[in-house]
Amino acid sequence: MSEPAAQAIPPFRPLGWVRGALRDVRRFGGSGRLLWAGIVIVLLAIFVAIFGPLLAPYDPVAVSLRERLLPPSPEHWLGTDQLGRDILSRVLHAGRVTISIALVAMTVSAAIGITIGVISGYFGGRVDMILQRLVDIQLAFPTILLAITMVAVLGSSVPILIFVFVLAGWARYVRVVRAQTLVVRETQYVEAARAMGATRRHILLRYVAPNLLTEMIALMNLEVARIVLLESGLSYLGLGVQPPLPTWGNMLSDGRLYMTSAWWFVTFPGLAIMTVVLGMNLLAEGLRAFYDPRDRRYAEAQVSAQA
C-alpha cells in the first residue's frame, strides 16, 4: 500500500477545523444561515448561564408581598410573581441552573457513550455483543419514567438530577458512535494505516475521531435540548430542583394557577425554555444540513450559479 493512500485524511487539528467551518458557513446560504441562527442563540444561552446572575436587578428569592403579581413595568421588566419576586431576576438565575445541569449531564454522558461506542464498534466480537446488550437494556426503560423513579427514590438534588440524566442518555451516543465506527474502520485509508503498522490508538485518534466529530456535535446539541426539557418537566412536577432555587420548570409550576390573571408569570419562563431548545435544534440541524453531502452539493451549486 502506497504512502499517499495512508494519508487520505489529514491530521486532525481542532482550531483549523473550526476556522475552516466558519469560513464555509459564510460562503453558503440556507444551511449556513440556519447554523448561524443556532450559534447566536446558543452563545446567548451560555452568556446567560455564566453572567445572568450578575445582570439580575433584584435578589431572585427576595419576597415583597406588596409587589405581588405586578405586570411588566420599568421597575420590573418582566413583572413579579405571587410572592413579589422579580421574574427577570429569577429567569436569569434559573438559566444558570438549568443550562449548567444540561451541559454537565451532556458532557459526562457523551464521554461515557462515545468511549463505549468506539470500543464496541472498533473491536467488535464478544465485547461488542456484551456492550450492545447493556445498551438494549438501558433503552428498554422509558426515559421520563426512569427519571421520575430515580428522583423519587434518591431525591431531587442537583447531583442526583445530573446522575439521572447521564444514566438515561449515554446509550444514545453508543448507538450513533458504534454505527459510524463500523463504517470508518473498513475504509481504505484505515486499512492502509493498519497495514503500515499504525497502532490502534493512532488509528482511533487520527482517522476515527475526525469522522465522528460532526455527528457528535449535532447529537450533543440535541441532548442538551432534551435534558433542558426533561429537567423542566421534572421541576414542573415537583421532582426536580427544589425551591427556593429557581429553575424554569418550577417557575412554570408556580405560575400555572395564575395563567389567566397574570400571563407574564408563565410566559417568560416558557419562552426561555423554547428559545434554548430552538437554538440547540437549529444548531444541530444546521450542522447536519451543512455537512450532509447532498445538501452540500446543492449549496455549492447555488454558490456557483450566483458567482
HELIX and SHEET records of a PDB file:
HELIX    1   1 GLU A    3  ALA A    6  1                                   4    
HELIX    2   2 PRO A   14  ARG A   27  1                                  14    
HELIX    3   3 GLY A   30  LEU A   55  1                                  26    
HELIX    4   4 LEU A   65  GLU A   67  5                                   3    
HELIX    5   5 ILE A   87  PHE A  123  1                                  37    
HELIX    6   6 GLY A  125  LEU A  139  1                                  15    
HELIX    7   7 THR A  143  LEU A  154  1                                  12    
HELIX    8   8 VAL A  158  VAL A  184  1                                  27    
HELIX    9   9 GLN A  188  ALA A  195  1                                   8    
HELIX   10  10 ARG A  200  ILE A  203  1                                   4    
HELIX   11  11 LEU A  204  VAL A  208  3                                   5    
HELIX   12  12 ALA A  209  TYR A  236  1                                  28    
HELIX   13  13 TRP A  248  GLY A  255  1                                   8    
HELIX   14  14 ARG A  256  TYR A  258  5                                   3    
HELIX   15  15 TRP A  263  TYR A  291  1                                  29    
HELIX   16  16 PRO A  293  GLN A  306  1                                  14    
END                                                                             
